[in-house]
Amino acid sequence: MKPRRALYTGIFLAALFVSWHALYMAFGPRVLTPPWETFGNAVNILTAPVYWPHIGESIRSFSIALAIAFGLGTLGGIAIGGWPACAEVLEPLLVNFNSVPKVALYPVILLIFGLGMWAKVVFGVLHGVIPIMISSIGAVRNVNPIFVRSAQTMHLTRLQMIRRIWVPATIPEIFSGLRLGFSLTLLGTVFGEFFASQRGFGFLLMNAIDLRNIPTIMSLILILVVFAVLSNSALLAVDRRLHRWQA
């Protein structure tokens, strides 16, 4: 299975590079830069000291946002999912709120938190916390009822049930929610840097768009895409291992 997966991955990457180069040949340097030139520019950006403060700012903002989103989403989802009456009321509300465009809330976030890192963090949390919470609620609902009845027979408290029953039984599903929340939190954090930030990848990308600096735009997009793909691939590998362990 692994050699076949590696073969398919190689074919997909080769087709992607060929398509990329074909688009460059069709539209020219005013729209795209060729693949290898883009990779070279991306390496220059990652190794240039002038970009390190922006890279550090984005990593710091994203890390804080992801930690908050995962903590609130997991604990809130387990607590809500373990209370069926509460889940029936809150889960539809969470689904509806998740469909609201988060961009519409950004002016309110700026009024509350002002310009700076915390506005980006909150914007990232808003994108990631609800999907993680909904996934955690579903994970608790899918717990084997035999486990729950056994815990009730032993007269475990709610805190003991959360610690001994729901958390161990729901780890694989919760981790799947974390994988989804990871991508959405990254998206929200970068979007937050678009609007009102003087540092970070989003700021660099928006500044390059204003200047129509195509090489920088392509290089920054490539860095974000590679980071997201590699991170998601690592999380997917852990996710599959957890599901095999659960089975």
N, C-alpha and C positions, 0 to 999 in steps of 0.2 A: 504493500500500500504506500509506504513512504517513497520508494523510487518512482512510482507512478505519480504521486503528488508532486515530487520535485520536477518530473518531466513536464507536467501540466503547468507548473509555475514558470518553468523556463520558457515554454511556448508562449504563455501569456505575456511575459516580460518582453520577449523578442517581438511579438506582435505590437505591443505597446510602443516600443522604440521605433519600429518601422512606421507605425501610424503617426507618431510624433514627428519624425523626420519628413514624412510625406506632407503633413500639414505645414511644416516650415517651408518646404519647397513650394507649396501652393500659395501661401500668404506672405512669406517673406519676413525680414527682421522687424518690420513695423508692428507685427502681431506676436511673433514667437521667436525664441532663440533655439538653435539646434540642441539635441540632447547632451552631447559631450561638452559643449560650451556652457550649458546650464549647470552641469555637474561641476565643472571647473569654477564657475562663479560661486556656486554654493559652498565649495571647499574654501574659497577665499574669504567668504563672509564668516564662516565658522572659525577661521584661524586669525581673522583680523581683530586686534584688541579693541578697536573702536566699537565693535558690535557686541562685545562681551557684556557690558551693562544691560543692553536690551535683552540678550539671551537670558541673563540671570534674573531680570525682572519678570519675564514671561514664565520661566520655570518656577520662580517663587510664588507668583500669583496663582498659577495653575495647580501647584502642589497644595496650597492652602485651600483653594476652592474644592479640589477633589477630596481632600480629607474631610472637610465640612459636609460636602454632599453625601459622601459615603457613610459618615457617622450618623447624620440626621436621617438619611434615607433608610439605612438598615435598621436602626433602633426604632424609628417611627413606624416602619413597615411591619416589623415583628410585633410591636405593641398593638397596632391597629388590626393586623391579621389574626392575632390571638384573641381578639374580642369581636366575635362575628357580627353583633348588632352594630358596633361602631364601623366595621369594615363595610357593611352594606350601605351606610350613609356616606362615608368619607371617600370610598374608592371612586364612585362616579364623579364626585366633585374634583378629585385629583386628576382624573382623566380629562375632564372638561377644562380645568385650569391649565393642564399641560398643552392643550391645543391653542391657547392664547399666544400670539406672537410676542416673544419676550422683548423685542425691540421697543414695543409700545410702553413697556415699563421702565425703560432706561432713564427717561427724564426724571421720574420719581426717585430712582436710585441715586441719581446725581444730586438731587435736592437733599436727600437724607445723608448720604455718605460723602458728598463733595467729590472733587477731582482727586485722583490718586489711586493707589493700589486696591483699596477696599471696595471701590465701586466695581472694578474688574472682577474681584473675587466674588462679590455678591451676584454679579451677572452670570458668572460661570456656575455658581451654586444653583441659581434658578433653572439653568438648563439641565443640570444633572441630577438634582435631588429627587424630583418627582418620578422620573423613570425608575430610579433605584428603589424608591419607596413602593411603587406599584409592583415591581418585581418581587420585593420582599413580602408584600401582602400575599401575592399569589403563591410564593414558596411556603408560607405558613399554612395557607389553605390546603396545600397538597401534601402536608405531613400525614403519614400513615395514622389513621384514627386509632389503631391499636396502641400506638405509643402514647397518645393523649389519654386514652381510657386507662392505661396502666399507670400513668402519672396521677390521674385522679384517684385511682384505687389506693395509691400510696400516700394520698393527701399532700401532694407537693403544693407549695405556694406558687403564685403566678411567677415570681422572680425565679424560683427553682425550675419551673417548667420552661421559662425562657432560656435559662442557662443550660439545662440538661436535656431538654427535648427539642425545642424549636431551633435553637442555634445549630446544634450538630446536624439535625435532619435537613436544614435548609441551606447549608453552606454552599452546595453546588449551584442552586438556583440564585442565591444571593450574589454569588460571584459572577454569574451570567449577567445580572443586573448591573454589577460594577463595570463589566466590560462595555455595556451600552452607555452607562453614565460617564465612563472615561472619555469616550469620543464626544459626547454632548457637552461635558464640562470644558474640554479643550476648545470646542467651537465657541462656547459662550465667553470664555476668557479672551480669546483672540478678538471676537466681536467687540467686547468691552474696550479693548485697546484701540479699536478703530475710531471711536467717537470722541473720547475725552481722555487722552493719555499722551504723555510726552516721551514715553519709553515703552519698549516691548516690541515683539514681532508685529503685532497688529499696527502699531504706530509706524514702523518701518515700511510695512506693506502699503498703508494708506498714503504715506509720504511719497513712495515710489509711484503710486498710481497718479497722484497729483502732478508729478513731474514727468509722467509717461516714460519712466525708466524701465523699459521692457526687460533687459537682462536682470535687473534687481528684482522685479516682480516675479519673473519665472523662477529665479533662484530661491527666493523666500517661500514661494508656494511649494517648490520641490522639497525644501527642508521640512516644512510642516507635514507634507504628505508622507515622506519617508519616516518621520518620527511617529506619525499616527499609525502607519501600516506596521512598522516594527513592533510598536507597543501593543497594538491589537493582536498581532500574531503571537506574541509572548503570552498575553492574557488568554487567548484562545487555546493555546497548548495547555495551560494550567486548568482552564475550564474543562477541557476534555478529560484530563487526568482525574479531576474531582468527580466528574460524572461516572467514569469507569470505576472509581473507588466506591461511589455510592451504589452502583449496580452490583 
